[in-house]
Amino acid sequence: MNVLITGGAGYVGTVLTKELVRCAEVNKIIIYDNLSRKNYNLFLGDRLVNAEKVELVVGDILDLRKLKKNLQRADVVFHLAARVSTPFANVDADFHEQVNHWGTAELVSAVEESKIQKIIYTSSTSVYGSSDDFIEETHIPNPKTFYGMSKLRGEKHVQRLQKRMNAIVLRSANVYGYSRSMRFDAVINKFMFDSNFTNRIQIHGNGKQFRAFIHVTLLVKALIGCILNKVPSGTYNIVDKNLEILDIVDELKEIYPALEFIFVNQHLDLRQMKVDPNSKIRSYVNFENTKSLREELLDFKQRFAL
């Protein structure tokens, strides 16, 4: 099969590409990315295994003409391209709408005129907003941020394809872990960088807020599982664990015993969300975690050059 990955040079796309080149079922991988984050790390360093499978197309998600042209060469689409702005998810509403909502609408329009057999869209558990309840897949979305709103609108475009092709929406938890194309705005990744290089982290609020998380390698396993297995069209949560922010801090203190931490606005109870990891998709795709959080963080630490 031939695969096209929007946002393929990004944080998740880099790991996904590295694993897809090893799949005998995949003949061609088209990285469709506008390189707006100036992140070229996928294309540097050690040469990928089966690198001849990979082709870069520098293109924007809003360029319908270029999208249509390149989709003619693909059977499957992973739609990863998005405006991600943690922790500023409520800044620049127009940009979130333009990329996450209307960019997805343009892609779906192009898919409708192509030979694409399957589309997998990475959405976010942010569409649920915040809740003190344990969120399951039947929970009605109620996004609280511009980011969450725009991702939910993008979902609706993909879902309209479900009557005519295999269209899968994956609501991913907060992603963390090493990728050659790192993002250090996400909470665990930022904590790791600051712990390793400054020996000090900032905790916003009282630290008792819960968040849902998934390691980038587990998310990639789920994504690849969606093309190697018969996963019905639908909307699924992709979650590994729920952690209190202070739980993460406790693990970091074991790894970095001299770590200092300060609270910012400690009097505030920030929004929280716990999501049921027992998604329906686990009946079709295996992305079980075999490592503890500490093992994952120690692996991350070994990736730092200093």
Contacts in CASP RR format, 6 or more apart in sequence:
PFRMAT RR
TARGET T0000
AUTHOR 0000-0000-0000
METHOD contacts of the structure
MODEL  1
MNVLITGGAGYVGTVLTKELVRCAEVNKIIIYDNLSRKNYNLFLGDRLVN
AEKVELVVGDILDLRKLKKNLQRADVVFHLAARVSTPFANVDADFHEQVN
HWGTAELVSAVEESKIQKIIYTSSTSVYGSSDDFIEETHIPNPKTFYGMS
KLRGEKHVQRLQKRMNAIVLRSANVYGYSRSMRFDAVINKFMFDSNFTNR
IQIHGNGKQFRAFIHVTLLVKALIGCILNKVPSGTYNIVDKNLEILDIVD
ELKEIYPALEFIFVNQHLDLRQMKVDPNSKIRSYVNFENTKSLREELLDF
KQRFAL
1 25 0 8 1.000
1 26 0 8 1.000
1 27 0 8 1.000
1 75 0 8 1.000
1 76 0 8 1.000
1 227 0 8 1.000
2 26 0 8 1.000
2 27 0 8 1.000
2 28 0 8 1.000
2 29 0 8 1.000
2 30 0 8 1.000
2 73 0 8 1.000
2 74 0 8 1.000
2 75 0 8 1.000
2 76 0 8 1.000
3 20 0 8 1.000
3 26 0 8 1.000
3 28 0 8 1.000
3 29 0 8 1.000
3 30 0 8 1.000
3 74 0 8 1.000
3 75 0 8 1.000
3 76 0 8 1.000
3 77 0 8 1.000
3 78 0 8 1.000
3 227 0 8 1.000
4 29 0 8 1.000
4 30 0 8 1.000
4 32 0 8 1.000
4 70 0 8 1.000
4 71 0 8 1.000
4 73 0 8 1.000
4 74 0 8 1.000
4 76 0 8 1.000
4 77 0 8 1.000
4 78 0 8 1.000
5 13 0 8 1.000
5 16 0 8 1.000
5 17 0 8 1.000
5 29 0 8 1.000
5 30 0 8 1.000
5 31 0 8 1.000
5 32 0 8 1.000
5 33 0 8 1.000
5 77 0 8 1.000
5 78 0 8 1.000
5 80 0 8 1.000
6 32 0 8 1.000
6 33 0 8 1.000
6 61 0 8 1.000
6 77 0 8 1.000
6 78 0 8 1.000
6 79 0 8 1.000
6 80 0 8 1.000
6 81 0 8 1.000
6 107 0 8 1.000
7 13 0 8 1.000
7 31 0 8 1.000
7 32 0 8 1.000
7 33 0 8 1.000
7 61 0 8 1.000
7 80 0 8 1.000
7 81 0 8 1.000
7 82 0 8 1.000
8 14 0 8 1.000
8 16 0 8 1.000
8 17 0 8 1.000
8 31 0 8 1.000
8 32 0 8 1.000
8 33 0 8 1.000
8 42 0 8 1.000
8 78 0 8 1.000
8 80 0 8 1.000
8 81 0 8 1.000
9 31 0 8 1.000
9 33 0 8 1.000
9 35 0 8 1.000
9 39 0 8 1.000
9 40 0 8 1.000
9 42 0 8 1.000
9 43 0 8 1.000
9 56 0 8 1.000
9 181 0 8 1.000
10 33 0 8 1.000
10 37 0 8 1.000
10 39 0 8 1.000
10 42 0 8 1.000
10 80 0 8 1.000
10 179 0 8 1.000
10 181 0 8 1.000
11 175 0 8 1.000
11 179 0 8 1.000
11 181 0 8 1.000
11 182 0 8 1.000
11 183 0 8 1.000
11 216 0 8 1.000
12 80 0 8 1.000
12 122 0 8 1.000
12 175 0 8 1.000
12 179 0 8 1.000
12 216 0 8 1.000
12 219 0 8 1.000
12 220 0 8 1.000
12 223 0 8 1.000
13 42 0 8 1.000
13 78 0 8 1.000
13 80 0 8 1.000
13 179 0 8 1.000
13 181 0 8 1.000
13 220 0 8 1.000
14 41 0 8 1.000
14 42 0 8 1.000
14 179 0 8 1.000
14 180 0 8 1.000
14 181 0 8 1.000
15 179 0 8 1.000
15 180 0 8 1.000
15 216 0 8 1.000
15 217 0 8 1.000
15 220 0 8 1.000
16 78 0 8 1.000
16 80 0 8 1.000
16 220 0 8 1.000
16 223 0 8 1.000
16 224 0 8 1.000
17 29 0 8 1.000
17 31 0 8 1.000
17 42 0 8 1.000
17 48 0 8 1.000
17 54 0 8 1.000
18 48 0 8 1.000
18 180 0 8 1.000
19 220 0 8 1.000
19 221 0 8 1.000
19 224 0 8 1.000
20 26 0 8 1.000
20 29 0 8 1.000
20 53 0 8 1.000
20 224 0 8 1.000
21 29 0 8 1.000
21 48 0 8 1.000
21 49 0 8 1.000
21 50 0 8 1.000
21 51 0 8 1.000
21 53 0 8 1.000
21 54 0 8 1.000
22 49 0 8 1.000
22 50 0 8 1.000
23 224 0 8 1.000
23 228 0 8 1.000
25 227 0 8 1.000
25 228 0 8 1.000
26 53 0 8 1.000
26 227 0 8 1.000
27 53 0 8 1.000
28 53 0 8 1.000
28 55 0 8 1.000
28 73 0 8 1.000
28 74 0 8 1.000
29 53 0 8 1.000
29 54 0 8 1.000
29 55 0 8 1.000
30 55 0 8 1.000
30 57 0 8 1.000
30 70 0 8 1.000
30 73 0 8 1.000
30 74 0 8 1.000
31 42 0 8 1.000
31 54 0 8 1.000
31 55 0 8 1.000
31 56 0 8 1.000
31 57 0 8 1.000
32 57 0 8 1.000
32 59 0 8 1.000
32 61 0 8 1.000
32 67 0 8 1.000
32 70 0 8 1.000
32 81 0 8 1.000
33 56 0 8 1.000
33 57 0 8 1.000
33 58 0 8 1.000
33 59 0 8 1.000
33 81 0 8 1.000
34 58 0 8 1.000
34 59 0 8 1.000
34 60 0 8 1.000
34 61 0 8 1.000
34 81 0 8 1.000
35 58 0 8 1.000
39 181 0 8 1.000
41 180 0 8 1.000
41 181 0 8 1.000
41 182 0 8 1.000
42 180 0 8 1.000
42 181 0 8 1.000
43 56 0 8 1.000
44 180 0 8 1.000
48 54 0 8 1.000
57 66 0 8 1.000
57 70 0 8 1.000
59 66 0 8 1.000
60 66 0 8 1.000
61 67 0 8 1.000
61 81 0 8 1.000
61 99 0 8 1.000
61 103 0 8 1.000
61 104 0 8 1.000
61 106 0 8 1.000
61 107 0 8 1.000
62 98 0 8 1.000
62 99 0 8 1.000
62 102 0 8 1.000
62 103 0 8 1.000
62 106 0 8 1.000
63 106 0 8 1.000
64 106 0 8 1.000
64 109 0 8 1.000
64 110 0 8 1.000
67 106 0 8 1.000
67 107 0 8 1.000
67 110 0 8 1.000
68 110 0 8 1.000
68 113 0 8 1.000
68 114 0 8 1.000
71 77 0 8 1.000
71 110 0 8 1.000
71 111 0 8 1.000
71 114 0 8 1.000
71 116 0 8 1.000
72 114 0 8 1.000
72 115 0 8 1.000
74 114 0 8 1.000
74 116 0 8 1.000
75 115 0 8 1.000
75 116 0 8 1.000
75 117 0 8 1.000
75 118 0 8 1.000
76 116 0 8 1.000
76 117 0 8 1.000
76 118 0 8 1.000
76 119 0 8 1.000
76 120 0 8 1.000
76 227 0 8 1.000
77 107 0 8 1.000
77 111 0 8 1.000
77 116 0 8 1.000
77 118 0 8 1.000
77 119 0 8 1.000
77 120 0 8 1.000
78 120 0 8 1.000
78 122 0 8 1.000
78 223 0 8 1.000
79 104 0 8 1.000
79 107 0 8 1.000
79 119 0 8 1.000
79 120 0 8 1.000
79 121 0 8 1.000
79 122 0 8 1.000
79 158 0 8 1.000
80 122 0 8 1.000
81 99 0 8 1.000
81 103 0 8 1.000
82 99 0 8 1.000
82 100 0 8 1.000
82 122 0 8 1.000
82 151 0 8 1.000
83 92 0 8 1.000
83 95 0 8 1.000
83 96 0 8 1.000
83 98 0 8 1.000
83 99 0 8 1.000
83 100 0 8 1.000
83 147 0 8 1.000
83 150 0 8 1.000
84 147 0 8 1.000
84 183 0 8 1.000
84 185 0 8 1.000
85 91 0 8 1.000
85 92 0 8 1.000
85 96 0 8 1.000
85 147 0 8 1.000
85 185 0 8 1.000
86 147 0 8 1.000
86 174 0 8 1.000
86 183 0 8 1.000
86 185 0 8 1.000
86 186 0 8 1.000
86 187 0 8 1.000
87 185 0 8 1.000
87 187 0 8 1.000
87 204 0 8 1.000
89 126 0 8 1.000
89 145 0 8 1.000
89 146 0 8 1.000
89 147 0 8 1.000
89 148 0 8 1.000
90 145 0 8 1.000
90 146 0 8 1.000
90 147 0 8 1.000
91 146 0 8 1.000
92 146 0 8 1.000
93 146 0 8 1.000
96 146 0 8 1.000
96 147 0 8 1.000
96 148 0 8 1.000
96 149 0 8 1.000
96 150 0 8 1.000
97 146 0 8 1.000
97 150 0 8 1.000
97 153 0 8 1.000
99 150 0 8 1.000
100 147 0 8 1.000
100 150 0 8 1.000
100 151 0 8 1.000
100 153 0 8 1.000
100 154 0 8 1.000
101 150 0 8 1.000
101 153 0 8 1.000
101 154 0 8 1.000
101 157 0 8 1.000
104 121 0 8 1.000
104 153 0 8 1.000
104 154 0 8 1.000
104 157 0 8 1.000
104 158 0 8 1.000
105 154 0 8 1.000
105 157 0 8 1.000
107 157 0 8 1.000
108 119 0 8 1.000
108 157 0 8 1.000
108 158 0 8 1.000
108 160 0 8 1.000
108 161 0 8 1.000
111 119 0 8 1.000
111 161 0 8 1.000
111 165 0 8 1.000
112 161 0 8 1.000
112 164 0 8 1.000
116 165 0 8 1.000
117 165 0 8 1.000
117 166 0 8 1.000
118 165 0 8 1.000
118 166 0 8 1.000
118 167 0 8 1.000
118 168 0 8 1.000
118 226 0 8 1.000
118 227 0 8 1.000
119 158 0 8 1.000
119 161 0 8 1.000
119 165 0 8 1.000
119 166 0 8 1.000
119 167 0 8 1.000
119 168 0 8 1.000
120 168 0 8 1.000
120 170 0 8 1.000
120 223 0 8 1.000
120 226 0 8 1.000
120 227 0 8 1.000
121 154 0 8 1.000
121 155 0 8 1.000
121 158 0 8 1.000
121 167 0 8 1.000
121 168 0 8 1.000
121 169 0 8 1.000
121 170 0 8 1.000
122 170 0 8 1.000
122 172 0 8 1.000
122 219 0 8 1.000
122 223 0 8 1.000
123 151 0 8 1.000
123 152 0 8 1.000
123 154 0 8 1.000
123 155 0 8 1.000
123 169 0 8 1.000
123 170 0 8 1.000
123 171 0 8 1.000
123 172 0 8 1.000
123 235 0 8 1.000
124 147 0 8 1.000
124 148 0 8 1.000
124 151 0 8 1.000
124 171 0 8 1.000
124 172 0 8 1.000
125 135 0 8 1.000
125 171 0 8 1.000
125 172 0 8 1.000
125 173 0 8 1.000
125 174 0 8 1.000
125 212 0 8 1.000
125 237 0 8 1.000
125 239 0 8 1.000
125 273 0 8 1.000
125 275 0 8 1.000
126 143 0 8 1.000
126 145 0 8 1.000
126 147 0 8 1.000
126 148 0 8 1.000
126 151 0 8 1.000
127 141 0 8 1.000
127 143 0 8 1.000
127 148 0 8 1.000
127 151 0 8 1.000
127 152 0 8 1.000
127 155 0 8 1.000
127 171 0 8 1.000
128 135 0 8 1.000
128 139 0 8 1.000
128 141 0 8 1.000
128 142 0 8 1.000
128 143 0 8 1.000
128 171 0 8 1.000
128 273 0 8 1.000
128 275 0 8 1.000
129 141 0 8 1.000
129 142 0 8 1.000
129 143 0 8 1.000
129 144 0 8 1.000
129 145 0 8 1.000
129 148 0 8 1.000
129 271 0 8 1.000
129 273 0 8 1.000
130 144 0 8 1.000
130 271 0 8 1.000
130 272 0 8 1.000
130 273 0 8 1.000
131 139 0 8 1.000
131 142 0 8 1.000
131 272 0 8 1.000
131 273 0 8 1.000
131 274 0 8 1.000
132 272 0 8 1.000
133 139 0 8 1.000
133 274 0 8 1.000
134 274 0 8 1.000
134 275 0 8 1.000
134 276 0 8 1.000
135 237 0 8 1.000
135 273 0 8 1.000
135 274 0 8 1.000
135 275 0 8 1.000
135 276 0 8 1.000
136 237 0 8 1.000
136 275 0 8 1.000
136 276 0 8 1.000
137 235 0 8 1.000
137 236 0 8 1.000
137 237 0 8 1.000
137 276 0 8 1.000
137 279 0 8 1.000
137 280 0 8 1.000
141 152 0 8 1.000
143 149 0 8 1.000
143 151 0 8 1.000
143 152 0 8 1.000
144 271 0 8 1.000
155 169 0 8 1.000
155 235 0 8 1.000
158 167 0 8 1.000
158 169 0 8 1.000
159 167 0 8 1.000
159 169 0 8 1.000
159 234 0 8 1.000
159 235 0 8 1.000
161 167 0 8 1.000
162 233 0 8 1.000
162 234 0 8 1.000
165 233 0 8 1.000
166 231 0 8 1.000
166 232 0 8 1.000
166 233 0 8 1.000
167 233 0 8 1.000
167 234 0 8 1.000
168 226 0 8 1.000
168 231 0 8 1.000
168 233 0 8 1.000
168 234 0 8 1.000
168 235 0 8 1.000
168 236 0 8 1.000
169 234 0 8 1.000
169 235 0 8 1.000
169 236 0 8 1.000
170 222 0 8 1.000
170 223 0 8 1.000
170 226 0 8 1.000
170 236 0 8 1.000
170 237 0 8 1.000
170 238 0 8 1.000
170 281 0 8 1.000
171 235 0 8 1.000
171 236 0 8 1.000
171 237 0 8 1.000
171 238 0 8 1.000
172 214 0 8 1.000
172 219 0 8 1.000
172 238 0 8 1.000
172 239 0 8 1.000
173 211 0 8 1.000
173 212 0 8 1.000
173 213 0 8 1.000
173 214 0 8 1.000
173 237 0 8 1.000
173 238 0 8 1.000
173 239 0 8 1.000
173 240 0 8 1.000
173 275 0 8 1.000
174 186 0 8 1.000
174 187 0 8 1.000
174 188 0 8 1.000
174 211 0 8 1.000
174 212 0 8 1.000
174 213 0 8 1.000
174 214 0 8 1.000
175 186 0 8 1.000
175 213 0 8 1.000
175 214 0 8 1.000
175 215 0 8 1.000
175 216 0 8 1.000
175 219 0 8 1.000
176 186 0 8 1.000
176 187 0 8 1.000
176 188 0 8 1.000
176 189 0 8 1.000
176 213 0 8 1.000
176 214 0 8 1.000
176 215 0 8 1.000
176 216 0 8 1.000
176 296 0 8 1.000
177 188 0 8 1.000
177 189 0 8 1.000
177 192 0 8 1.000
177 215 0 8 1.000
177 216 0 8 1.000
177 217 0 8 1.000
177 296 0 8 1.000
177 300 0 8 1.000
178 216 0 8 1.000
178 299 0 8 1.000
178 300 0 8 1.000
178 303 0 8 1.000
179 216 0 8 1.000
182 189 0 8 1.000
183 189 0 8 1.000
184 190 0 8 1.000
184 193 0 8 1.000
187 211 0 8 1.000
187 245 0 8 1.000
187 248 0 8 1.000
188 213 0 8 1.000
188 248 0 8 1.000
188 297 0 8 1.000
190 201 0 8 1.000
191 201 0 8 1.000
191 248 0 8 1.000
191 249 0 8 1.000
191 252 0 8 1.000
192 252 0 8 1.000
192 297 0 8 1.000
192 300 0 8 1.000
192 301 0 8 1.000
194 200 0 8 1.000
194 201 0 8 1.000
194 202 0 8 1.000
195 201 0 8 1.000
195 252 0 8 1.000
195 255 0 8 1.000
195 256 0 8 1.000
195 259 0 8 1.000
196 256 0 8 1.000
196 301 0 8 1.000
196 304 0 8 1.000
196 306 0 8 1.000
197 304 0 8 1.000
197 306 0 8 1.000
199 256 0 8 1.000
199 258 0 8 1.000
199 259 0 8 1.000
199 260 0 8 1.000
200 259 0 8 1.000
200 260 0 8 1.000
200 261 0 8 1.000
200 262 0 8 1.000
201 249 0 8 1.000
201 252 0 8 1.000
201 259 0 8 1.000
201 260 0 8 1.000
201 261 0 8 1.000
201 262 0 8 1.000
202 261 0 8 1.000
202 262 0 8 1.000
202 263 0 8 1.000
202 264 0 8 1.000
203 245 0 8 1.000
203 246 0 8 1.000
203 249 0 8 1.000
203 261 0 8 1.000
203 262 0 8 1.000
203 263 0 8 1.000
203 264 0 8 1.000
203 266 0 8 1.000
204 263 0 8 1.000
204 264 0 8 1.000
204 265 0 8 1.000
204 268 0 8 1.000
204 270 0 8 1.000
205 263 0 8 1.000
205 264 0 8 1.000
205 265 0 8 1.000
205 266 0 8 1.000
205 267 0 8 1.000
205 268 0 8 1.000
205 269 0 8 1.000
205 270 0 8 1.000
206 263 0 8 1.000
206 266 0 8 1.000
206 267 0 8 1.000
206 268 0 8 1.000
206 269 0 8 1.000
206 270 0 8 1.000
207 244 0 8 1.000
207 245 0 8 1.000
207 246 0 8 1.000
207 249 0 8 1.000
207 263 0 8 1.000
207 270 0 8 1.000
208 244 0 8 1.000
208 245 0 8 1.000
208 246 0 8 1.000
208 269 0 8 1.000
208 272 0 8 1.000
209 244 0 8 1.000
209 245 0 8 1.000
209 269 0 8 1.000
209 270 0 8 1.000
209 271 0 8 1.000
209 272 0 8 1.000
210 242 0 8 1.000
210 243 0 8 1.000
210 244 0 8 1.000
210 245 0 8 1.000
210 272 0 8 1.000
210 273 0 8 1.000
210 274 0 8 1.000
211 242 0 8 1.000
211 243 0 8 1.000
211 245 0 8 1.000
211 272 0 8 1.000
211 273 0 8 1.000
212 239 0 8 1.000
212 241 0 8 1.000
212 242 0 8 1.000
212 273 0 8 1.000
212 274 0 8 1.000
212 275 0 8 1.000
212 277 0 8 1.000
213 239 0 8 1.000
213 240 0 8 1.000
213 241 0 8 1.000
213 242 0 8 1.000
213 243 0 8 1.000
214 238 0 8 1.000
214 239 0 8 1.000
214 240 0 8 1.000
214 241 0 8 1.000
215 240 0 8 1.000
215 289 0 8 1.000
215 291 0 8 1.000
215 296 0 8 1.000
218 238 0 8 1.000
218 240 0 8 1.000
218 287 0 8 1.000
218 289 0 8 1.000
219 238 0 8 1.000
219 287 0 8 1.000
221 285 0 8 1.000
221 286 0 8 1.000
221 287 0 8 1.000
222 238 0 8 1.000
222 281 0 8 1.000
222 285 0 8 1.000
222 287 0 8 1.000
225 231 0 8 1.000
225 284 0 8 1.000
225 285 0 8 1.000
225 286 0 8 1.000
225 287 0 8 1.000
226 285 0 8 1.000
229 284 0 8 1.000
229 285 0 8 1.000
230 284 0 8 1.000
231 281 0 8 1.000
231 284 0 8 1.000
231 285 0 8 1.000
232 284 0 8 1.000
236 279 0 8 1.000
236 280 0 8 1.000
236 281 0 8 1.000
237 275 0 8 1.000
237 276 0 8 1.000
237 277 0 8 1.000
237 279 0 8 1.000
237 281 0 8 1.000
238 279 0 8 1.000
238 281 0 8 1.000
238 287 0 8 1.000
239 275 0 8 1.000
239 276 0 8 1.000
239 277 0 8 1.000
239 279 0 8 1.000
240 277 0 8 1.000
240 287 0 8 1.000
240 289 0 8 1.000
241 277 0 8 1.000
241 289 0 8 1.000
241 293 0 8 1.000
242 274 0 8 1.000
242 275 0 8 1.000
242 277 0 8 1.000
243 293 0 8 1.000
247 293 0 8 1.000
248 293 0 8 1.000
249 261 0 8 1.000
251 293 0 8 1.000
251 294 0 8 1.000
251 297 0 8 1.000
252 259 0 8 1.000
252 297 0 8 1.000
253 259 0 8 1.000
254 294 0 8 1.000
255 294 0 8 1.000
255 297 0 8 1.000
255 298 0 8 1.000
255 301 0 8 1.000
291 299 0 8 1.000
END
